[in-house]
Amino acid sequence: MMKKIAAVVAAASSIGFASLAHAEAFDTAVGEVDVSMTATLATDYIWRGQSQTDGAGAVQGSLDIAHESGLYIGAWASNVDGEDFGGSSVEFDYYTGFGSSITDDISYDLQWATYTYPGNSSIDVQEVIGSLGLYGFTVGAKYAYDPSSQLYTFIDYGFDLPYGLGLGLHYGVSDTKDPLDGVGGDEKYSDWAVSIGKTVLGLDLALMYSDTDLGDDCAYSDSDSCDSALTFSASKSF
C-alpha cells in the first residue's frame, strides 16, 4: 500500500499537527495516485515564529497529488495581513517534490516551492527544501534564493502520547542575507514551538505555543507579530 503523503504546508516552519491527509487513491495508467484536500481554521498563521495575520484568524486550504513513485505536487493558500505584505491579503503557495522511505524509520524529502502574493509579485519567493526523517526526528534546510536570500534550518520531533494525543517539538534558525525591501531586515533569529494534537470526530485539532528571540527586532510593521503566541487550529482532510 502506497504511503500517503501529508499535506505539505510549504510556508509554515512551525509544526502543524494535522495528521496524514486522508487521501483517496486512484489506479491510473502510470500507477497509483493519491489525491487529498485539507481545510483549516486557525486563530493565527504562524510562520517561522512570526504571525502573518497580525494575530488575527486564518482560513487555509491545500490540495495535494502524490504518485506511488514518491513524486508529488500541491498548492496551499491562506489569508495574510495586507499591511505587512504590500497590500496583498492572500498567499498562494505551489510546490513539487519527491519523498521516499529508505527504511521504516528513515525517510527523505526534496522539494521546490514558490510563495506568491497576488497584487504584489515583487515579494514572491522561490525556495528549495531538503529534509531527512530519522526515528521520529526531522532535520532539514530551506534555502530561499529569489528574490531574497535566506537559509532556514530546523529540527522537529514528534511522538505519540496516551489517549490518542500527539506531541511535537520544533526549533529553527532563520539567517537572512539579502532581505526584501519593506518586508524584512538583515537578521538571524531562532524560533521554537510545542504542539499537542488529537483527532476528534474526524477533525484534527491542535494547540501550539510558539515564540522567537527577536524581541523588538520584528521584520514586520507590528512588533506584536513576533511575540509568543498560543494558536489553536482545526483541520479536516478529504
PENOR-V622456 format. One record per run of one state. SS is the DSSP state (A for helix, B for strand, O for the rest). FROM is the first residue (numbers start at 1). LEN is the number of residues. If there is no record, write none. Layout:
ss->SS from->FROM len->LEN
ss->SS from->FROM len->LEN
//
This chain:
ss->O from->1 len->23
ss->B from->24 len->5
ss->O from->29 len->2
ss->B from->31 len->12
ss->O from->43 len->3
ss->B from->46 len->2
ss->O from->48 len->2
ss->B from->50 len->2
ss->O from->52 len->6
ss->B from->58 len->10
ss->O from->68 len->3
ss->B from->71 len->9
ss->O from->80 len->2
ss->A from->82 len->4
ss->O from->86 len->4
ss->B from->90 len->12
ss->O from->102 len->4
ss->B from->106 len->11
ss->O from->117 len->4
ss->A from->121 len->3
ss->O from->124 len->1
ss->B from->125 len->10
ss->O from->135 len->2
ss->B from->137 len->10
ss->O from->147 len->2
ss->B from->149 len->12
ss->O from->161 len->1
ss->A from->162 len->3
ss->O from->165 len->1
ss->B from->166 len->13
ss->O from->179 len->8
ss->B from->187 len->14
ss->O from->201 len->2
ss->B from->203 len->10
ss->O from->213 len->10
ss->A from->223 len->4
ss->O from->227 len->2
ss->B from->229 len->9
ss->O from->238 len->1
//
